[in-house]
C-alpha cells in the first residue's frame, strides 16, 4: 500500500491544488468547500466491474488474487491489472473492462448510459449494491466465463463523505446535494447522493457521460451545494 512518505500525491489531490491556484490567479475567492475538513475532489468513474472472490476464481483460475494496477483516492481501493470482456445483448462486447478491488460480496458492472446503449442494455439508475431486478451479462476472462443473472447498472452520482464533512455541509447520510461545475461547459448536477462513512475522504463520483457533458478538467471550479 503506498504511503505519503514514499509516493507522490494522488492526482485528485494535485487537481484540488491546481483549482485553488486558478482561483488565486483570477483574484476570486475559492468555493466554500475548499475550507472543508477534506479537500473537495471530483473524479470521473469510467465503466468498470466489481467481483466476488468466487467470480475472480471463475474468470482467472482458482485462488487468483487481484493485482494492483493503480491505487484509487479512497484508502485501500484500487484499479486491478486484470480486465475482462463484457458480452452484452446481441453478442455486442466491451473489451478490457477494468476490475476494481478489493473483492466485494456481489458481482456488479457499472456503465454510463452511452456504454449501455452501445451494448444494447436498458440499465437502471441505481445506488451501488442495489442490483435486484437489473439486467445481467456474461463476463469472459482467461480461465472461463461468468454468467451474471443480474448486476448491470448505471451508478447514481454520489459524494463520499466523512462525518466531519457532513457536519460542515449540514447534511446527513442519503441526503441529496448539488454539484456545480464552472467553465465554458458549466453545469449543475442535481440529485448527488451523500454516502457517509468514517473511513472515507471527501470525493464526488460522476461517470464519463457526466464528465464529458461539463468538460471536467483539473482546473474546473467545482462547488458542492445543499
N, C-alpha and C positions, 0 to 999 in steps of 0.2 A: 504494500500500500504506500503511495507516495506521501511525503511529508514536506512541510514548508521549508525545512532546512536544506533539503537536497533536490527539490523540484521547483521549476518555475511556476509562477501563479497560473491558476486556471484562466483560460481565455475569457470566461464570463467576468471574472474579476477585473481583468485588463480592460474589457469593454466598459465596465462601470466607470473606471477612472478616466477613460477616453471621453465618455459622455460629460463627466464633470469638467474636464479641461475645455471642451467645446463651449459649455455654458459660461465659463470664466472668460473665454476669448470673446464671446458675444456680449459680455457685460451684463448677463442675465443671471438671476438667482436660480439655483438648481431647484428641481421639484422637491416638495416636502419629503418624499420617500427617501431622498438621498441622506437624510438625517436619521433614518430609522436604525434600529439596533443592528440590522444586517443590510448590506447594500442591495438595492433593487436590481435584480438580474432577470433579463428576459431572454429565454432560449427557445430556438425553433427545434421542435422534436420531429425528426424525419420518421418515415414509416419504419416499423421495427416489430419484433415479437418478443414475448416473454414465454419461457418454457419451464415446465416442471423437470426435476431430475430424470423422471421416467421418460419424458419427451426427449431430453438430451440423449439418453441411452438408446432410444429407438432410432434417432437420426444419426448419431455419431458413434454408437457402439457402447456396450455395457460398461459402466463405470467411468465414462468420459467426463472430464471436468472442463467447464468453460474457461478459456484463456483470456486474459485481459488484453484488449487492443488499445483502449483509451479509458482512463478514469473520467467519470462524469462529475458534475458540480456537487451533487449530493454525496456525502460521505458513504463509501462502501459500494456505490453503484458504478457500473462500467459497461462500455460497449465491448462485446466479446469479439475475438478474432473470427469466431465461427459465424458463418452465414448459411441461409437455407434458400431454397427455391419455393416460392408460393405458387400453387396451382389453383386458379380460380375457376369460375363458371366458363363453360365452353373451352376449357383447356388453355385459357389465357394465363400467362405466367409473369411473375416478377422474380428476377434472379438476384442473388446476393442480398437477400433481406437480412438485415443485421439483427442478431440476438443481443438483448440487454440482460446483464446479470446483476445480482446473483439469481439463482433459480427461484421460482415462485411456486405457489400451490395450485395454480391453474395455468393452462396454455391460452395465450391471448395474442392476437395480431392487431396492431393499431395502424390504420391507414388514413390518409387525407381523402376528402371526397373525390378529388381528381384521380387518385390511385384507384379508388373503389370503382369509379365509372369506367376506367380503362380495363379493369378486370372483369366487369360485369356484375359487381356486387351492389346490392341495395343495403348499405350499412347504417345502423342506428347510431345516434349520438349518445354515448354512454360515459359514465364515470368508470375509470379503470377498475377492473374487477367485477363489474356488473355485466355478466355475459349471458344471462338467461334469455332464451328466445332470440339469439343473434345468429347470423349466418355462420356456417362452418367452411372449412377449406382443407386442402391437402398440402402438407409441407414435405419437401424432399431434401434429404441430406445424403452424405456419402455412404451411410450404412443402412438406409432404409427410408420408409415413408411413414409419416404421422398423419392419420386421418382425424381431423378435428371436427366433431359434430357441431360445435358452436365456438364463438370466441373472436369473431372478426368485428371490430368496432371502429368508429371514429371517436377518439378520446375527447371528452369535453375539456375545453381550455380551463386551466386552473392555476392557482398560485399556492405553492408550498410555503407554509408559514410556521415559524417558531411561535410559541405563546407570547413571547416578548413583542414580536412584530404585530401579532393580533391585538394586543393591548394598545400599541402605538396607533394603529389604524382604527381602533374601536370596533373590531369585528369579532365574530365567533366562527368556529368550525362550521362549514357548509354555508356560510354567508356568501351572497353574490356580490362581486365588485365589478369595477370597470378598469380597463387598461387603455390609457390614451397614449398613442404613439404619434409624435410630431414628424415634421419633414414634408417634402413635396407630395408624398402619398399618405399623409397623415390620416389616421382613422381612430375611432374609439370603439374598442371591443366591449360589449356588454356580456353579462352572464358568465363572469370569470369566477369560478368556484374556489372558495377558500378550503384548503386541506391542511389542517393544523396538526403539528406533531412536534414533540420536544426534541426530536433527533434531526430536524431538517434546518436548512438555511433558506432564507427568503429567495424564492425563484419562481418565475412565471413560465409556464409551458404553453406555447401555441404551436400549431402544426405548420407544415410547409405552405399550404394554401393561405393561411392567415399571415405568415411571414412575408410571402410574396405580395399579398394584397397591400401591405403597408410599406413594402420595400425596406424591411428592417435591416439596419446597418449598425455597426459598433457605436457610431456616434448619434444614432437616432435618439432624440429626447423621449423618455418614457415616464409616465406618471400613473401611479396606482390610486384609484379613487373609490370611495364608498358609493 
